[in-house]
Amino acid sequence: MKEQIEKVKAQLLQEADAINDAKSMEDFRVRYLGKKGHVTELFRGLGQVEPQQRPEIGKLLNELRSLAEQAIAEKKSRYSAASREDQIDLTLPGRIPRIGRKHPVTLVREEIKTIFERLGFAVADGPEVETDYYNFEALNIPKTHPARDMQDTLYISEELVLRTHTSPVQIRTMLNQKPPVRIIAPGRVYRRDTPDASHSPFFHQVEGLCVDENVTMGDLKAVLSVFAQQLFHKKDLRARFRPSFFPFTEPSAEMDIWWESSRGGRWMELLGCGMVHPNVLEGVGIDPERYSGWAFGMGIDRIALNKYGISDIRTLFDNDMRVLRQF
Ligand code: DAH
């Protein structure tokens, strides 16, 4: 019996070494530990062994079984998982993972954010589905105001709209925070526009708001001029402020910058801005006699188009990898 055990052991060790895939591993298991396996058969013979020898033989058999089990356990980690190894052709060239790029709008937004953060502005956020109150009423745009036509929106219900601008974040911020307030609020906005080369029913804006004591239009012009110089990396960037109208600012202005391209120079509208209207401050419980503020709203997409020489705004939202890979 001992001799037999030694023989099976030697054979077992040799065959365990030869296991090289999931199938040979399973064959090995059946051959040794299966119902009619060598080890199982030896156990069956234990009954015929003389009683005094049984403990010793039993011990040897147990060791033999452990040996087989160990061999299988060792190979299992390599060959079990659904014989994966057999199906992978290791001689094939590897697949190069595609590295993602930041979207041009993201790039510009991040740049704007960095500049304003250096100037001491925090980033605020608001919902894209807004109430009529935050999007219009609180911004001094009552139900019958003609300015609503300019920003015709997509209504969710009587009271809920897709925000037409980031200005409602001004209101939310001032309700939550007493002056001094210095924030920018980047985000997506919606308008009922038919898409063409220069219109998209959704686009991106950055709102800015500064409220404190003794804040003047001079501060507005200084901060926005420095901002534009940094955004376009041009210390002598020419800017001009034109009188304009927004219901939530008084006075209001439009800021243009001089844009040079290969086709020559032209004034390009950069943003709308103004001194926060006293009605707006009063509406959020800030005393307009004590505090004043300035604000601006700027489209991000058009800056990205100019910066990267893209002529159609729809290009930004087509998700065409051939385009997006270039940035
Ligand atoms: N909300 C305006 C728009 O979408 C832009 C704007 C103009 C925002 C003047 C302002 C501002 O905060 O002061 O057309």
Residues whose N, C-alpha, C, O or C-beta is under 5 A from the ligand:
A	BS01	DAH	T164 H165 S167 G208 F246 T249 G272 C273 G274 A295 F296 G297
